[in-house]
């Protein structure tokens, strides 16, 4: 029950299986829907927030009773940057706990065959060893700026493990690294580093600016995974993995923020100067996940950062700029 299983699953062979993707409109959920459809899995159950409020237990229970999905991929969450986490801590812990508890418990009680819960790399201690192995979980204090969200996600992992231990139910968890790609959040104030850089370089290009100023020294190391690679890993895990332990999902490749900025600049086609404001803070020096367990099962990311950035910029121009 505890270790990884290499048994052949019928997840990819039963093309008519009913699959509920919770959070299908977000960066992650939309990529998962595209990936499932590319595998011929088209019996997808999808509900927008206005159609089904996952924080309402009775509504979620009624949905599962009526739809009876065989598989559930839980990609729905309330997410945000540092400012949002600091401003709305109650929302981040309560809403995420409600969504997870309702979906996981209803899935079990209504006969779902297998569930995959998606978390985040912020579950790990602030001073975790680098690269971060799965067993670093709960070994030290969290990053204070997003601990409310992190604690909710840790609870989701532990809930999946508890249902596996008590009921022998096939609930698994995957923890992605920093993600990017189509449907990312490009908001000027509360987006993450990669889409924020992309927007700034694009606006500088359009306005024929001479330079773009970026905070810090550019020395911190970060790991990025294209969301289509994550979606590929989700399908792989649903098909190949049934274990107690959560698995990290990362590219295993690091870039400095300086290298990232240069790659984004190139993808956007901005020809001005890149200026570093070294009076501003750098943040955590390094944040890399150890994804060797998943790689050892036979999964590999396929999209290089350079290609992924070109693809994401094309999506940004077609879908955000032209709105």
C-alpha positions in Angstrom: 0.0 0.0 0.0 2.8 2.4 0.9 5.2 2.2 -2.0 5.0 3.2 -5.7 3.1 0.8 -7.9 4.1 -0.1 -11.4 0.9 -2.0 -12.1 -0.7 -1.2 -15.4 -3.7 1.0 -14.9 -6.7 1.3 -17.1 -6.7 5.1 -16.8 -5.4 5.7 -20.3 -7.1 2.6 -21.9 -10.7 3.3 -20.8 -11.4 6.3 -23.1 -15.0 6.6 -21.9 -14.1 6.9 -18.2 -15.7 9.9 -16.5 -13.1 12.3 -15.2 -13.8 15.4 -13.0 -11.2 18.1 -13.4 -11.7 20.6 -10.5 -10.4 24.0 -11.4 -10.4 23.5 -15.2 -10.3 27.2 -16.1 -7.0 27.9 -14.3 -3.4 27.7 -15.6 -3.1 24.1 -14.4 -6.6 22.8 -14.9 -6.9 24.1 -18.5 -3.5 22.4 -19.4 -4.8 19.1 -17.8 -8.0 19.3 -19.9 -6.0 19.8 -23.1 -3.7 16.9 -22.2 -6.5 14.5 -21.4 -8.3 15.4 -24.6 -5.1 14.8 -26.6 -5.1 11.2 -25.1 -8.7 10.7 -26.4 -10.1 11.0 -22.8 -13.1 13.2 -23.7 -15.7 12.2 -21.1 -14.7 15.1 -18.9 -16.9 16.6 -16.2 -16.2 20.3 -15.9 -17.9 23.0 -13.8 -17.1 26.7 -13.5 -17.2 28.3 -10.0 -20.6 29.8 -10.8 -21.9 26.3 -11.7 -20.4 24.6 -8.6 -19.0 26.3 -5.5 -16.5 23.8 -4.2 -16.5 25.5 -0.8 -20.1 24.4 -0.2 -20.2 20.8 1.2 -23.8 20.1 0.3 -23.4 21.3 -3.3 -20.2 19.2 -3.8 -21.9 16.1 -2.3 -24.9 16.6 -4.6 -22.7 17.0 -7.6 -20.8 13.7 -6.9 -24.0 11.9 -6.2 -25.4 12.9 -9.5 -22.3 12.7 -11.7 -20.5 9.7 -10.2 -17.1 10.4 -11.8 -14.6 7.5 -11.8 -11.5 9.7 -11.6 -10.9 13.1 -10.0 -8.0 15.6 -10.6 -8.0 18.3 -8.0 -6.4 21.4 -9.5 -8.8 23.9 -7.9 -7.3 26.3 -5.3 -7.3 29.9 -4.2 -3.9 31.2 -5.2 -2.1 34.5 -5.1 1.2 36.3 -4.6 2.9 37.5 -1.4 0.7 40.6 -1.1 -2.5 38.6 -1.4 -1.3 36.0 1.1 -0.4 38.6 3.6 -3.6 40.6 3.2 -6.1 37.7 3.1 -4.7 34.9 5.3 -8.1 33.7 6.4 -9.3 33.3 2.8 -6.2 31.3 1.9 -6.4 28.8 4.7 -10.2 28.5 4.9 -11.1 28.4 1.2 -8.4 25.9 0.3 -9.2 23.6 3.3 -12.9 23.7 2.3 -12.3 22.9 -1.4 -9.9 20.0 -0.6 -12.0 18.5 2.3 -15.2 18.6 0.3 -13.8 17.2 -2.9 -11.6 14.5 -1.3 -14.3 13.3 1.1 -17.1 13.3 -1.5 -14.8 11.5 -4.0 -14.2 8.7 -1.5 -17.8 8.4 -0.4 -19.2 8.3 -3.9 -16.9 5.6 -5.2 -14.3 7.5 -7.1 -11.6 5.0 -8.2 -8.6 7.3 -8.0 -7.9 10.9 -7.0 -4.9 13.2 -7.6 -4.4 16.2 -5.4 -2.1 19.0 -6.6 -0.2 21.1 -4.2 2.7 23.5 -4.4 6.4 23.7 -3.7 5.6 26.2 -0.9 4.7 23.3 1.4 8.4 22.9 2.2 10.2 24.6 5.1 11.8 28.0 4.3 15.3 26.6 5.0 14.8 23.1 3.4 17.8 21.4 1.9 18.5 22.1 -1.8 17.4 20.3 -4.0 14.3 19.8 -1.8 13.4 16.1 -1.3 9.9 14.9 -0.5 11.0 13.9 3.1 11.8 17.6 3.9 8.0 18.1 4.5 7.3 19.1 8.1 10.9 19.3 9.1 11.0 23.1 9.8 9.2 26.4 9.8 7.4 27.6 6.6 8.0 30.8 4.7 5.9 33.2 6.7 4.5 35.1 3.7 2.5 32.1 2.4 2.2 29.8 5.4 -1.6 29.9 5.4 -1.7 28.5 1.8 1.1 26.1 2.6 -0.7 24.7 5.6 -3.8 24.1 3.6 -1.8 22.2 0.9 0.0 20.1 3.5 -3.4 19.2 5.0 -4.5 18.0 1.5 -1.5 15.7 1.2 -2.1 14.3 4.7 -5.8 13.9 4.0 -5.0 11.8 0.9 -2.5 9.7 3.0 -5.1 9.3 5.8 -7.8 7.9 3.4 -5.2 5.6 1.9 -4.1 4.3 5.3 -7.6 3.9 6.8 -9.6 2.9 3.7 -7.0 1.6 1.3 -8.3 4.3 -1.2 -6.2 5.3 -4.1 -5.6 9.0 -3.4 -2.2 10.4 -4.5 -0.5 13.9 -4.4 1.8 15.7 -6.8 3.8 18.9 -5.8 4.7 21.1 -8.9 7.5 23.5 -9.0 7.1 27.1 -10.4 4.8 26.8 -13.4 4.3 29.0 -16.5 2.5 28.9 -19.8 -0.9 29.7 -21.5 -3.6 31.0 -19.1 -1.0 32.3 -16.6 -1.8 35.5 -14.6 -0.1 38.5 -16.3 -1.6 41.1 -13.9 0.8 44.0 -13.3 0.6 43.9 -9.5 0.1 40.3 -8.4 1.6 38.0 -11.0 4.7 35.8 -10.5 8.2 36.6 -11.7 8.1 35.1 -15.1 4.8 36.6 -16.4 5.6 39.9 -14.7 8.9 40.1 -16.6 7.2 39.1 -19.9 4.6 41.9 -19.5 7.2 44.5 -18.6 9.4 43.6 -21.6 6.4 43.6 -23.9 5.2 47.0 -22.7 8.8 48.4 -23.0 9.0 47.0 -26.6 5.6 48.6 -27.6 6.6 51.9 -26.0 10.1 51.8 -27.5 11.7 52.2 -24.0 15.5 52.3 -23.8 15.7 50.1 -20.7 13.9 47.8 -18.3 14.8 47.9 -14.6 14.6 44.6 -12.7 14.9 44.2 -8.9 17.9 42.6 -7.2 21.2 41.3 -8.5 19.7 38.6 -10.8 21.7 35.9 -8.9 18.9 33.8 -7.2 18.3 30.4 -8.8 14.8 29.3 -9.8 13.3 26.2 -11.4 10.5 26.5 -14.0 8.2 23.9 -15.6 5.9 24.5 -18.5 2.3 23.8 -17.5 1.9 21.3 -20.4 4.7 19.3 -18.9 2.9 19.3 -15.6 -0.2 18.1 -17.3 1.8 15.3 -18.9 3.1 14.3 -15.4 -0.5 14.4 -14.1 -1.6 11.9 -16.7 1.5 9.8 -16.0 0.8 9.7 -12.3 -2.9 8.8 -12.8 -1.8 5.9 -15.0 1.4 4.7 -13.3 1.6 5.7 -9.6 -0.3 4.5 -6.5 1.8 5.4 -3.4 1.4 6.9 0.0 4.1 9.5 -0.6 3.5 12.7 -2.4 5.8 13.2 -5.4 7.7 16.4 -6.5 7.1 17.4 -10.2 9.8 19.6 -11.5 12.1 20.2 -14.5 15.3 19.6 -12.4 16.9 22.6 -14.2 17.8 25.9 -12.6 18.3 29.3 -14.1 19.4 32.5 -12.5 16.9 35.3 -12.5 19.4 37.1 -14.7 19.4 34.2 -17.2 15.6 34.1 -17.1 15.3 37.9 -17.8 17.6 37.5 -20.8 15.6 34.6 -22.1 12.3 36.5 -21.7 13.8 39.6 -23.3 14.8 37.4 -26.3 11.4 35.7 -26.6 9.6 39.1 -26.5 12.1 40.7 -28.9 12.9 43.7 -26.6 16.1 45.3 -27.9 16.8 47.8 -25.1 19.0 47.5 -22.0 18.4 45.3 -19.0 19.3 47.3 -15.8 19.5 45.6 -12.3 18.5 47.6 -9.3 20.8 46.0 -6.7 19.4 48.2 -3.9 16.3 45.9 -4.0 16.1 42.5 -2.3 16.8 39.3 -4.1 14.6 36.9 -2.1 15.5 33.2 -1.5 18.9 32.4 -3.1 17.9 29.0 -4.4 14.7 27.0 -4.7 15.0 23.7 -6.5 12.9 20.6 -6.1 14.3 17.1 -6.1 12.1 15.3 -8.7 14.3 12.2 -8.9 11.6 9.8 -7.6 9.2 10.8 -10.4 12.0 10.7 -13.0 12.9 7.2 -11.7 9.4 6.0 -12.5 10.0 7.0 -16.2 8.6 10.5 -16.6 10.6 13.2 -18.3 9.8 16.9 -19.0 9.9 17.7 -22.7 9.6 21.5 -23.2 12.8 23.5 -22.9 12.5 26.9 -21.1 13.5 28.7 -24.3 10.8 27.0 -26.4 8.2 27.3 -23.5 8.8 31.1 -23.3 8.3 31.6 -27.0 5.0 29.6 -26.8 3.9 31.6 -23.7 4.6 34.9 -25.3 2.7 34.0 -28.4 -0.3 33.1 -26.2 0.1 36.3 -24.2 0.0 38.5 -27.3 -3.0 36.7 -28.8 -5.1 36.4 -25.6 -4.1 39.2 -23.2 -2.8 42.1 -25.3 -5.5 41.8 -27.9 -8.4 41.9 -25.4 
